[in-house]
């Protein structure tokens, strides 16, 4: 009896598989999961064209036995813009095609004026004729056709730096581009060119980018908001616990209105960070950073004191005045005039 039941089930299964293969494709549905940027680099028409090439004709009406789904998935994934592809038939003989796009995180320009994107895995991607991705721009990459190990590591640094910039609305708006500067055979530094201001920000290598930009934000809030963006030629934040700035030799073009614009820009940055829920983390780090960046070192030998330093000195002077008033005054000879106190 068990043999009869097993044989019957096997017969039904084989018959069902036979009918499934002999059926025709009644229709197809293409779904593209677009990148987080909101841009579609592949449309349904382009995907349908690739699928038609594998079946040598129209998809609808073709025998299901002519579809090699595994081969079709591989064909789609060979496309530079496709991250993953899944194909299957449902019980109504409808072909479902699900495609996930790769997400560009940075645009890179080489020394030979070539340009390409890299995705979240640091892999190179070609440009698209349909749309242009709004991502951070990097310049000065090697123009070699065959990349070495150091070039791959550089692309990884570009990827992590670009993802940090893109995650912060303020830096996404302030960073115009980042230049790659060679400092040795297998060594490189990043220099940020801001959208507002004539200074250059030296970031060093791709490590600890979050802390470097936090130090830069402290400098913007405590110094640049008072002096303006045109006072300094370079701002170096690559060293742990300090910000080194070099004054600009050019004419000062700052104005009261310009300073107000700077303060407004920093205020809007804080508001954007609060909307993203990241302001608490940044302020916590800022409190840890502030004591170590006071005073800010400047390469011409002068120093710029932060507000925390000024407030501390002010409190010390006030307490000293109180102590002096508590001390009893000694009788002074009439013929001797008291010493003049230094003008404050």
Backbone torsions as a table, in degrees:
resi	resn	phi	psi	omega
1	UNK	NA	-42.5	179.1
2	UNK	-65.7	-36.7	177.4
3	UNK	-64.3	-38.5	179.0
4	UNK	-66.7	-41.6	178.9
5	UNK	-64.2	-46.0	179.2
6	UNK	-62.5	-42.3	178.9
7	UNK	-64.9	-37.1	178.4
8	UNK	-66.0	-42.5	179.0
9	UNK	-64.6	-40.0	178.7
10	UNK	-64.7	-39.3	178.6
11	UNK	-63.6	-42.8	178.5
12	UNK	-64.0	-39.5	-179.9
13	UNK	-64.8	-43.6	179.9
14	UNK	-65.3	-39.7	179.0
15	UNK	-64.6	-40.2	179.4
16	UNK	-65.9	-41.6	178.3
17	UNK	-64.8	-36.6	178.5
18	UNK	-65.1	-43.9	178.3
19	UNK	-65.3	-35.0	179.8
20	UNK	-64.1	-40.2	-179.3
21	UNK	-74.7	-32.2	-177.1
22	UNK	-79.9	-12.7	-178.7
23	UNK	-70.6	167.8	178.5
24	UNK	-110.7	152.9	177.3
25	UNK	-74.0	113.9	-178.0
26	UNK	-80.4	-30.1	-178.7
27	UNK	-168.6	174.1	176.1
28	UNK	-142.5	148.3	-180.0
29	UNK	-127.3	125.1	-179.0
30	UNK	-110.8	127.5	177.9
31	UNK	-123.1	127.1	179.5
32	UNK	-114.8	117.3	173.9
33	UNK	-84.7	101.1	-173.3
34	UNK	-71.0	163.9	179.9
35	UNK	-68.5	165.0	-177.4
36	UNK	-65.7	-22.0	179.0
37	UNK	-67.7	-16.3	179.2
38	UNK	92.0	-2.3	-179.0
39	UNK	-93.9	141.9	176.5
40	UNK	-105.3	111.7	179.5
41	UNK	-87.8	-17.6	176.0
42	UNK	-126.5	129.5	175.9
43	UNK	-105.2	174.4	-176.7
44	UNK	-64.1	-33.9	-179.4
45	UNK	-64.9	-40.3	180.0
46	UNK	-67.3	-38.2	179.1
47	UNK	-69.1	-41.9	178.4
48	UNK	-61.6	-36.0	179.1
49	UNK	-64.3	-40.2	177.8
50	UNK	-65.9	-39.7	-179.2
51	UNK	-68.9	-37.6	179.8
52	UNK	-63.8	-30.8	179.9
53	UNK	-68.1	-26.8	-178.7
54	UNK	-80.8	-24.3	-179.0
55	UNK	-107.1	2.6	177.7
56	UNK	55.5	46.4	177.9
57	UNK	159.1	-162.8	179.7
58	UNK	-69.7	146.7	179.0
59	UNK	-75.4	-45.2	-178.6
60	UNK	-72.0	128.6	179.2
61	UNK	95.6	-10.0	178.9
62	UNK	-75.0	149.0	175.4
63	UNK	-65.9	137.6	-178.2
64	UNK	-64.3	-24.1	178.6
65	UNK	-68.5	-17.8	180.0
66	UNK	-85.6	-4.5	-179.2
67	UNK	-94.0	118.7	171.0
68	UNK	-100.7	91.1	-172.2
69	UNK	-61.0	-38.3	179.9
70	UNK	-64.5	-41.7	178.6
71	UNK	-66.7	-38.1	179.5
72	UNK	-67.2	-38.5	176.5
73	UNK	-62.9	-43.1	-179.9
74	UNK	-64.8	-37.6	178.6
75	UNK	-62.5	-42.2	178.8
76	UNK	-67.6	-40.4	-178.3
77	UNK	-72.1	-16.6	174.4
78	UNK	-73.2	-15.8	176.8
79	UNK	-68.9	139.5	-174.7
80	UNK	-64.8	-20.3	-176.9
81	UNK	-99.6	-3.7	-176.3
82	UNK	-100.5	126.7	176.7
83	UNK	-91.3	-40.4	-178.7
84	UNK	-153.3	147.4	178.8
85	UNK	-139.8	137.5	178.5
86	UNK	-132.9	130.7	179.1
87	UNK	-127.5	141.0	176.7
88	UNK	-162.7	157.5	174.2
89	UNK	-101.5	138.9	174.4
90	UNK	-91.9	-176.7	-176.3
91	UNK	-74.3	-3.5	175.5
92	UNK	-104.6	14.9	178.9
93	UNK	62.4	33.8	175.8
94	UNK	-102.7	128.3	-179.8
95	UNK	-83.9	125.1	177.7
96	UNK	-106.7	127.7	-179.5
97	UNK	-120.7	115.2	179.9
98	UNK	-114.7	122.1	-175.9
99	UNK	-123.1	133.4	175.1
100	UNK	-110.3	123.0	-179.3
101	UNK	-78.1	151.5	169.8
102	UNK	-77.6	146.2	-174.8
103	UNK	-105.9	115.3	176.3
104	UNK	-72.9	139.9	179.2
105	UNK	-118.3	-15.5	-179.8
106	UNK	-156.2	150.9	172.6
107	UNK	-111.5	130.7	-173.2
108	UNK	-117.8	133.0	173.7
109	UNK	-110.1	132.1	179.9
110	UNK	-88.3	170.9	177.4
111	UNK	-66.9	-17.4	177.8
112	UNK	-98.2	16.6	176.2
113	UNK	71.5	12.6	171.4
114	UNK	-78.6	159.5	-178.1
115	UNK	-142.7	145.0	177.7
116	UNK	-158.0	165.8	174.2
117	UNK	-99.7	161.1	166.3
118	UNK	-126.9	147.4	-178.7
119	UNK	-94.9	-172.0	-176.1
120	UNK	-67.9	-10.9	176.0
121	UNK	-101.5	6.5	179.4
122	UNK	78.7	14.7	-179.7
123	UNK	-91.7	144.8	-177.4
124	UNK	-74.6	145.0	178.9
125	UNK	-136.3	143.6	177.8
126	UNK	-75.9	164.9	174.9
127	UNK	-73.2	160.7	-179.9
128	UNK	-110.9	142.5	175.9
129	UNK	-79.4	-16.1	-174.7
130	UNK	-87.0	-48.8	-175.4
131	UNK	-138.6	163.0	175.0
132	UNK	-119.3	122.2	-176.1
133	UNK	-73.9	138.7	177.8
134	UNK	-89.5	89.5	-175.7
135	UNK	-134.9	161.1	175.9
136	UNK	-58.7	147.5	-175.7
137	UNK	-109.0	133.9	176.9
138	UNK	-122.3	138.6	-179.5
139	UNK	-124.4	159.0	174.5
140	UNK	90.3	16.7	178.4
141	UNK	-75.1	154.0	-178.1
142	UNK	-60.6	143.7	-179.9
143	UNK	-97.0	13.9	180.0
144	UNK	-67.1	141.7	178.9
145	UNK	-73.8	-35.7	178.7
146	UNK	-107.9	116.4	-176.5
147	UNK	-85.2	142.3	177.8
148	UNK	-95.3	-172.8	-179.1
149	UNK	-64.8	-41.6	-179.9
150	UNK	-64.8	-34.8	177.5
151	UNK	-66.2	-38.2	177.4
152	UNK	-65.8	-39.1	176.9
153	UNK	-65.7	-37.2	177.5
154	UNK	-63.4	-41.8	177.9
155	UNK	-62.8	-33.6	176.6
156	UNK	-65.3	-42.1	176.5
157	UNK	-64.1	-39.8	176.8
158	UNK	-61.1	-42.6	-178.4
159	UNK	-63.2	-48.9	-177.7
160	UNK	-66.8	-39.3	179.0
161	UNK	-66.1	-43.3	-179.9
162	UNK	-64.6	-39.8	-179.7
163	UNK	-66.2	-35.8	176.8
164	UNK	-66.8	-45.6	-179.5
165	UNK	-61.0	-43.8	-178.0
166	UNK	-67.1	-23.5	-178.7
167	UNK	-80.1	-12.5	-178.1
168	UNK	-115.3	115.9	-177.6
169	UNK	-59.6	-35.4	-178.5
170	UNK	-66.5	-49.4	-178.4
171	UNK	-69.8	-30.8	176.3
172	UNK	-62.5	-34.4	179.4
173	UNK	-83.7	-27.8	-174.3
174	UNK	-89.4	-30.6	-176.6
175	UNK	-82.3	114.3	176.5
176	UNK	-79.4	-46.8	176.8
177	UNK	-165.0	165.9	176.1
178	UNK	-126.0	123.7	-179.4
179	UNK	-92.8	137.2	176.3
180	UNK	-93.9	118.2	-176.9
181	UNK	-114.9	121.4	179.3
182	UNK	-72.7	133.8	177.7
183	UNK	-122.0	13.8	179.7
184	UNK	168.7	178.7	-179.7
185	UNK	-58.8	-40.2	180.0
186	UNK	-129.2	40.0	-175.8
187	UNK	-137.7	144.7	-179.9
188	UNK	-150.2	156.7	175.4
189	UNK	-128.5	156.9	176.5
190	UNK	-107.2	136.6	174.2
191	UNK	-125.4	121.5	-176.1
192	UNK	-92.0	130.8	174.8
193	UNK	-102.3	114.0	-176.3
194	UNK	-79.6	157.7	176.4
195	UNK	-75.6	-36.6	178.1
196	UNK	-111.0	121.6	-179.6
197	UNK	112.4	157.7	-179.0
198	UNK	-106.6	14.7	-177.6
199	UNK	-95.1	166.5	174.4
200	UNK	-116.1	134.4	179.7
201	UNK	-104.9	118.0	178.7
202	UNK	-88.5	117.1	-176.2
203	UNK	-101.1	-12.6	-176.1
204	UNK	74.7	-147.8	-179.9
205	UNK	-79.1	-172.3	-174.6
206	UNK	-82.9	7.2	-178.4
207	UNK	-85.6	147.0	174.9
208	UNK	53.2	43.3	-178.3
209	UNK	-63.0	-35.4	-179.1
210	UNK	-61.6	-45.7	179.9
211	UNK	-66.9	-36.3	179.9
212	UNK	-64.5	-44.1	179.0
213	UNK	-71.3	-27.2	174.7
214	UNK	-67.5	-41.1	175.7
215	UNK	-63.6	-38.6	178.3
216	UNK	-64.8	-39.1	177.7
217	UNK	-64.4	-39.3	176.3
218	UNK	-61.1	-42.9	179.0
219	UNK	-65.0	-41.5	177.9
220	UNK	-60.4	-44.4	-174.8
221	UNK	-73.8	-38.0	-173.0
222	UNK	-94.3	-24.4	-175.4
223	UNK	-118.9	-57.6	-174.9
224	UNK	-61.5	-34.1	-179.9
225	UNK	-64.6	-19.1	-179.7
226	UNK	-103.2	-33.0	-175.4
227	UNK	-99.2	-24.3	-175.9
228	UNK	96.0	161.8	-174.7
229	UNK	-76.9	-14.0	-174.1
230	UNK	-96.1	2.4	-177.3
231	UNK	-78.1	-29.3	-174.6
232	UNK	-113.4	141.2	179.6
233	UNK	-86.2	-43.4	178.8
234	UNK	-135.5	148.5	174.9
235	UNK	-129.6	117.4	-175.3
236	UNK	-107.3	117.0	-178.1
237	UNK	-118.9	15.2	-173.8
238	UNK	-78.6	-15.9	-177.7
239	UNK	-94.7	141.1	-176.1
240	UNK	-63.0	126.5	171.9
241	UNK	78.4	11.9	179.5
242	UNK	-153.1	157.9	175.2
243	UNK	-127.2	119.9	-178.3
244	UNK	-107.9	123.3	-176.4
245	UNK	-124.1	142.2	177.1
246	UNK	-113.0	130.2	-177.1
247	UNK	-70.0	151.1	179.1
248	UNK	-82.6	140.7	179.6
249	UNK	-89.2	-7.5	-177.2
250	UNK	-79.0	172.9	178.8
251	UNK	-66.6	146.1	-179.9
252	UNK	-81.1	122.3	-177.5
253	UNK	-114.6	17.1	-177.5
254	UNK	-74.2	157.3	178.2
255	UNK	-147.5	168.5	179.8
256	UNK	-64.0	-41.8	179.6
257	UNK	-64.0	-37.4	179.7
258	UNK	-65.3	-40.4	177.8
259	UNK	-63.7	-38.4	176.8
260	UNK	-62.7	-38.1	178.0
261	UNK	-64.3	-38.1	178.5
262	UNK	-63.9	-46.5	179.3
263	UNK	-61.7	-39.3	178.8
264	UNK	-65.1	-39.0	179.6
265	UNK	-64.4	-42.6	178.7
266	UNK	-67.1	-35.9	177.2
267	UNK	-64.3	-43.2	178.6
268	UNK	-65.0	-33.8	177.9
269	UNK	-62.9	-42.0	178.5
270	UNK	-64.0	-40.5	-179.9
271	UNK	-64.6	-39.6	178.4
272	UNK	-65.8	-38.0	179.7
273	UNK	-68.4	-34.7	176.9
274	UNK	-66.0	-37.9	177.5
275	UNK	-64.6	-34.6	179.4
276	UNK	-82.2	-9.6	179.9
277	UNK	77.5	17.5	-176.4
278	UNK	-106.2	-0.2	-175.1
279	UNK	-68.6	-34.8	-178.2
280	UNK	-63.1	-42.0	179.6
281	UNK	-65.2	-40.9	-177.6
282	UNK	-67.2	-42.6	-179.1
283	UNK	-65.7	-34.0	178.1
284	UNK	-64.6	-40.6	178.8
285	UNK	-70.7	-36.8	-178.8
286	UNK	-59.6	-41.3	179.9
287	UNK	-62.9	-32.0	178.9
288	UNK	-77.1	-26.7	-175.6
289	UNK	-86.7	-34.3	-171.3
290	UNK	-54.2	-47.0	-178.2
291	UNK	-61.5	-27.0	-176.3
292	UNK	-86.9	-14.8	178.6
293	UNK	-104.1	19.5	-179.9
294	UNK	-118.5	121.2	-5.6
295	UNK	-78.8	162.6	177.7
296	UNK	-80.5	128.4	-176.0
297	UNK	-80.1	135.9	177.2
298	UNK	-121.5	140.2	-170.3
299	UNK	-72.5	-8.8	178.2
300	UNK	-90.5	9.3	175.6
301	UNK	96.2	-13.0	178.6
302	UNK	-88.0	171.9	178.0
303	UNK	-135.6	148.2	178.3
304	UNK	-110.3	117.2	-178.1
305	UNK	-85.5	140.5	178.5
306	UNK	-84.5	171.3	-179.1
307	UNK	-62.1	-35.6	-178.5
308	UNK	-64.8	-35.4	179.1
309	UNK	-69.5	-43.3	-179.3
310	UNK	-64.0	-42.5	-179.9
311	UNK	-63.7	-38.3	179.3
312	UNK	-64.4	-44.8	179.5
313	UNK	-64.3	-37.3	179.9
314	UNK	-64.3	-41.4	179.0
315	UNK	-64.5	-38.6	178.4
316	UNK	-63.9	-41.7	-179.8
317	UNK	-65.1	-40.4	179.6
318	UNK	-64.5	-43.2	179.7
319	UNK	-65.5	-33.7	179.3
320	UNK	-67.4	-38.1	178.5
321	UNK	-63.6	-40.7	179.8
322	UNK	-63.0	-42.6	179.1
323	UNK	-64.5	-38.4	-179.3
324	UNK	-66.1	-35.0	179.7
325	UNK	-70.5	-27.3	179.8
326	UNK	-75.3	-26.1	-178.6
327	UNK	-71.2	137.5	178.1
328	UNK	-69.3	138.2	179.9
329	UNK	-78.8	136.0	177.8
330	UNK	-82.2	148.8	176.6
331	UNK	-68.8	126.9	-178.0
332	UNK	-104.7	141.9	176.2
333	UNK	-59.5	143.5	-178.7
334	UNK	-64.6	-29.3	-176.2
335	UNK	-80.0	-8.2	-176.2
336	UNK	-109.7	123.0	178.2
337	UNK	-82.2	142.2	178.5
338	UNK	-66.1	150.7	-179.7
339	UNK	-67.7	144.6	177.3
340	UNK	-76.5	135.4	177.8
341	UNK	-79.6	147.9	-179.1
342	UNK	-66.3	137.5	179.3
343	UNK	-68.0	135.0	-179.3
344	UNK	-91.5	NA	NA
